[in-house]
Amino acid sequence: MAGLGQYLIVKINTITNNGRFGIEVKNPNGSGTNSGAGSVVIDNNTVSRTVAIVDARDIAGIAVFRRSVLSGNVDVPYGVYVSNNNVSVIHNQAQAMVLV
């Protein structure tokens, strides 16, 4: 989780035939900006599959989500800057669902 003075940058990666999620960010609390203090940035990545996935659960090329909803936790996900990514052939035949 990013906060004041901290930042997370996931940039220029190529991910092929990943598991359920290619790039996964859980519980982010970012500034919403593309640089500087508190920024959480997912930029210029390529996520793809060349083989069918065998998992019947939901899948995603890039996933940003809230996990472990407990009282007292910050209201997340918030403030993630996602741009210039290429996500392709991410689908689950069993569920006929596409998530990007």
Backbone as CSV, one residue per row, in Angstrom:
resi,resn,N_x,N_y,N_z,CA_x,CA_y,CA_z,C_x,C_y,C_z
1,MET,0.850,-1.171,0.000,0.000,0.000,0.000,0.896,1.234,0.000
2,ALA,0.631,2.150,-0.907,1.411,3.379,-0.963,0.776,4.423,-0.051
3,GLY,1.574,5.247,0.496,1.084,6.323,1.346,1.950,7.542,1.141
4,LEU,1.772,8.547,1.952,2.521,9.780,1.819,4.024,9.503,1.786
5,GLY,4.680,9.979,0.736,6.120,9.829,0.619,6.547,8.505,0.011
6,GLN,5.613,7.560,-0.142,5.938,6.276,-0.744,5.313,6.194,-2.123
7,TYR,5.855,5.312,-2.965,5.259,5.108,-4.275,5.541,3.698,-4.761
8,LEU,4.731,3.238,-5.709,4.894,1.936,-6.325,4.775,2.140,-7.823
9,ILE,5.756,1.660,-8.564,5.709,1.751,-10.017,5.921,0.357,-10.596
10,VAL,4.962,-0.111,-11.394,5.078,-1.372,-12.134,5.134,-0.950,-13.592
11,LYS,6.308,-1.019,-14.194,6.500,-0.411,-15.506,7.396,-1.276,-16.388
12,ILE,7.030,-1.337,-17.667,7.797,-1.986,-18.735,8.097,-3.451,-18.395
13,ASN,7.046,-4.209,-18.154,7.163,-5.645,-17.920,6.454,-6.397,-19.033
14,THR,6.944,-7.586,-19.345,6.269,-8.492,-20.267,5.951,-9.765,-19.497
15,ILE,4.660,-10.069,-19.391,4.207,-11.225,-18.630,3.414,-12.118,-19.580
16,THR,3.835,-13.377,-19.687,3.185,-14.313,-20.593,2.809,-15.580,-19.836
17,ASN,1.582,-16.039,-20.053,1.082,-17.281,-19.455,1.165,-17.280,-17.929
18,ASN,0.697,-16.193,-17.355,0.661,-16.040,-15.903,-0.425,-16.910,-15.298
19,GLY,-0.546,-16.873,-13.987,-1.624,-17.565,-13.281,-2.926,-16.792,-13.433
20,ARG,-3.695,-16.667,-12.366,-4.988,-15.973,-12.432,-4.849,-14.498,-12.780
21,PHE,-3.834,-13.850,-12.247,-3.661,-12.420,-12.467,-2.266,-12.150,-13.006
22,GLY,-2.186,-11.340,-14.055,-0.881,-10.972,-14.598,-0.177,-9.983,-13.685
23,ILE,-0.799,-8.844,-13.480,-0.301,-7.834,-12.540,-1.423,-7.606,-11.539
24,GLU,-1.099,-7.728,-10.268,-2.107,-7.671,-9.215,-1.670,-6.682,-8.143
25,VAL,-2.529,-5.712,-7.853,-2.251,-4.756,-6.792,-3.423,-4.814,-5.811
26,LYS,-3.138,-5.222,-4.588,-4.179,-5.362,-3.570,-4.119,-4.194,-2.592
27,ASN,-5.287,-3.680,-2.249,-5.451,-2.649,-1.231,-4.603,-1.396,-1.452
28,PRO,-4.539,-0.868,-2.674,-3.738,0.343,-2.878,-4.443,1.574,-2.315
29,ASN,-3.649,2.493,-1.843,-4.158,3.769,-1.350,-3.273,4.857,-1.940
30,GLY,-3.416,5.065,-3.248,-2.536,5.989,-3.958,-3.090,7.388,-4.081
31,SER,-2.253,8.249,-4.618,-2.611,9.661,-4.797,-3.418,9.899,-6.066
32,GLY,-3.384,8.937,-7.002,-4.081,9.116,-8.274,-3.252,9.832,-9.320
33,THR,-2.033,10.204,-8.972,-1.155,10.884,-9.924,-0.180,9.891,-10.540
34,ASN,0.453,10.292,-11.653,1.355,9.383,-12.353,2.810,9.482,-11.900
35,SER,3.081,10.270,-10.872,4.436,10.350,-10.318,4.389,11.061,-8.975
36,GLY,5.486,10.944,-8.241,5.603,11.669,-6.980,5.097,10.905,-5.781
37,ALA,5.093,11.581,-4.667,4.715,10.982,-3.384,3.323,10.376,-3.446
38,GLY,3.204,9.152,-2.994,1.915,8.485,-2.913,1.401,7.896,-4.214
39,SER,2.153,8.017,-5.303,1.661,7.519,-6.580,1.781,5.998,-6.672
40,VAL,0.763,5.393,-7.259,0.758,3.966,-7.580,0.511,3.892,-9.080
41,VAL,1.531,3.472,-9.829,1.505,3.558,-11.288,1.706,2.180,-11.910
42,ILE,0.823,1.804,-12.840,0.970,0.596,-13.649,1.000,1.081,-15.096
43,ASP,2.179,1.062,-15.709,2.357,1.732,-17.000,3.212,0.905,-17.966
44,ASN,2.773,0.873,-19.227,3.560,0.335,-20.329,3.974,-1.128,-20.112
45,ASN,3.020,-1.944,-19.672,3.262,-3.375,-19.475,2.517,-4.162,-20.546
46,THR,2.989,-5.377,-20.822,2.324,-6.281,-21.752,1.999,-7.572,-21.008
47,VAL,0.714,-7.940,-21.012,0.261,-9.160,-20.356,-0.521,-9.966,-21.398
48,SER,-0.112,-11.228,-21.617,-0.790,-12.039,-22.631,-0.694,-13.521,-22.296
49,ARG,-1.507,-14.297,-22.996,-1.479,-15.754,-22.861,-1.335,-16.378,-24.240
50,THR,-0.620,-17.490,-24.294,-0.514,-18.265,-25.532,-1.097,-19.657,-25.349
51,VAL,-1.466,-19.985,-24.111,-2.097,-21.274,-23.809,-3.361,-21.025,-23.000
52,ALA,-4.296,-21.956,-23.097,-5.554,-21.819,-22.362,-5.305,-21.955,-20.863
53,ILE,-6.064,-21.200,-20.088,-5.979,-21.315,-18.634,-6.889,-22.456,-18.183
54,VAL,-6.478,-23.203,-17.184,-7.270,-24.335,-16.707,-8.029,-24.013,-15.422
55,ASP,-7.799,-22.869,-14.852,-8.469,-22.437,-13.627,-9.882,-21.969,-13.962
56,ALA,-10.881,-22.458,-13.244,-12.272,-22.083,-13.505,-12.671,-20.777,-12.815
57,ARG,-11.780,-20.194,-12.001,-12.100,-18.939,-11.305,-11.903,-17.748,-12.236
58,ASP,-12.278,-16.563,-11.768,-12.088,-15.356,-12.567,-10.598,-15.094,-12.763
59,ILE,-10.278,-14.425,-13.849,-8.895,-14.104,-14.193,-8.823,-12.659,-14.668
60,ALA,-7.617,-12.098,-14.702,-7.448,-10.724,-15.172,-6.020,-10.508,-15.640
61,GLY,-5.862,-9.676,-16.639,-4.531,-9.273,-17.070,-3.923,-8.311,-16.058
62,ILE,-4.698,-7.307,-15.676,-4.289,-6.347,-14.644,-5.449,-6.240,-13.652
63,ALA,-5.170,-6.476,-12.383,-6.215,-6.463,-11.359,-5.823,-5.508,-10.231
64,VAL,-6.730,-4.605,-9.897,-6.553,-3.691,-8.768,-7.815,-3.845,-7.924
65,PHE,-7.659,-4.332,-6.692,-8.867,-4.601,-5.923,-8.637,-4.538,-4.420
66,ARG,-9.769,-4.495,-3.725,-9.773,-4.489,-2.269,-9.814,-5.922,-1.764
67,ARG,-9.096,-6.172,-0.708,-9.059,-7.506,-0.119,-9.115,-7.369,1.394
68,SER,-9.688,-8.323,2.042,-9.789,-8.344,3.506,-10.474,-7.090,4.042
69,VAL,-11.737,-6.959,3.743,-12.510,-5.806,4.205,-12.747,-5.940,5.702
70,LEU,-12.052,-5.124,6.469,-12.179,-5.150,7.921,-12.432,-3.745,8.442
71,SER,-13.112,-3.638,9.550,-13.343,-2.317,10.117,-12.007,-1.686,10.494
72,GLY,-11.889,-0.412,10.258,-10.659,0.307,10.571,-9.678,0.378,9.415
73,ASN,-9.880,-0.444,8.362,-8.997,-0.375,7.196,-9.336,0.844,6.354
74,VAL,-8.355,1.355,5.660,-8.578,2.470,4.750,-9.535,2.024,3.643
75,ASP,-10.352,2.946,3.127,-11.319,2.642,2.071,-10.578,2.530,0.744
76,VAL,-10.177,1.335,0.387,-9.397,1.095,-0.820,-10.141,0.130,-1.734
77,PRO,-9.820,-0.019,-3.020,-8.682,0.578,-3.708,-8.959,2.035,-4.077
78,TYR,-7.907,2.790,-4.112,-8.022,4.214,-4.392,-6.739,4.714,-5.051
79,GLY,-6.888,5.585,-6.046,-5.778,6.369,-6.571,-4.728,5.633,-7.368
80,VAL,-5.100,4.604,-8.132,-4.122,3.895,-8.966,-4.178,4.460,-10.379
81,TYR,-3.009,4.765,-10.925,-2.889,5.330,-12.270,-2.466,4.191,-13.204
82,VAL,-3.390,3.730,-14.055,-3.131,2.639,-14.993,-3.183,3.214,-16.404
83,SER,-2.061,3.069,-17.155,-2.031,3.648,-18.502,-1.081,2.892,-19.421
84,ASN,-1.343,2.981,-20.719,-0.450,2.491,-21.782,-0.086,1.017,-21.662
85,ASN,-1.001,0.192,-21.200,-0.747,-1.239,-21.063,-1.406,-1.999,-22.210
86,ASN,-0.839,-3.147,-22.555,-1.390,-3.997,-23.600,-1.736,-5.346,-22.975
87,VAL,-3.036,-5.638,-22.879,-3.504,-6.894,-22.314,-4.238,-7.638,-23.422
88,SER,-3.797,-8.900,-23.705,-4.424,-9.634,-24.802,-4.572,-11.119,-24.483
89,VAL,-5.605,-11.704,-25.071,-5.919,-13.128,-24.987,-6.015,-13.594,-23.529
90,ILE,-6.615,-12.770,-22.701,-6.864,-13.141,-21.302,-8.347,-13.485,-21.222
91,HIS,-8.673,-14.770,-21.305,-10.064,-15.191,-21.200,-10.136,-16.580,-20.626
92,ASN,-11.269,-16.875,-20.046,-11.500,-18.153,-19.404,-12.613,-18.847,-20.165
93,GLN,-12.277,-19.873,-20.905,-13.266,-20.593,-21.705,-14.404,-21.138,-20.850
94,ALA,-14.099,-21.609,-19.658,-15.111,-22.231,-18.799,-16.177,-21.228,-18.377
95,GLN,-15.820,-19.985,-18.144,-16.770,-18.993,-17.653,-17.211,-18.004,-18.726
96,ALA,-16.559,-18.018,-19.902,-16.856,-17.055,-20.969,-16.817,-15.635,-20.422
97,MET,-15.788,-15.314,-19.649,-15.656,-14.015,-18.996,-14.337,-13.371,-19.380
98,VAL,-14.365,-12.073,-19.633,-13.137,-11.350,-19.923,-13.030,-10.195,-18.951
99,LEU,-11.906,-10.107,-18.235,-11.652,-9.015,-17.299,-10.337,-8.359,-17.642
100,VAL,-10.336,-7.077,-17.796,-9.089,-6.341,-18.065,-8.963,-5.233,-17.069
